[in-house]
Amino acid sequence: MIRYLVRFGLWLARWGGWAEMPPAPPCSRPHLPDMAYLDTARLVYHEIERQHFKSGETKRHNALRALLNRHPEARERDLALALELVIQEMP
């Protein structure tokens, strides 16, 4: 019974103009074109952890500020992504 309802719903959708789309290709944008961002993020992460800040937001703010100072030409979102990837790979 459910199969017939699904078929009827698809027929009705096609009759209304809906067309089945092919699957979207994977994202072709390189998210981190420069691996130097990851190397710098690793260095900054270890330096921030060594300083023993109390708040996680303070750590994040100081780390992102250091990355922006090191790579002023980079977009902030790329540097934040590099920092998140480094944090996830650490135990």
Secondary structure, 3 states (H helix, E strand, C coil): CHHHHHHHHHHHHHHCCCCCCCCCCCCCCCCCCCCHHHHHHHHHHHHHHHCCCCCHHHHHHHHHHHHHHHCCCCCHHHHHHHHHHHHHHCC
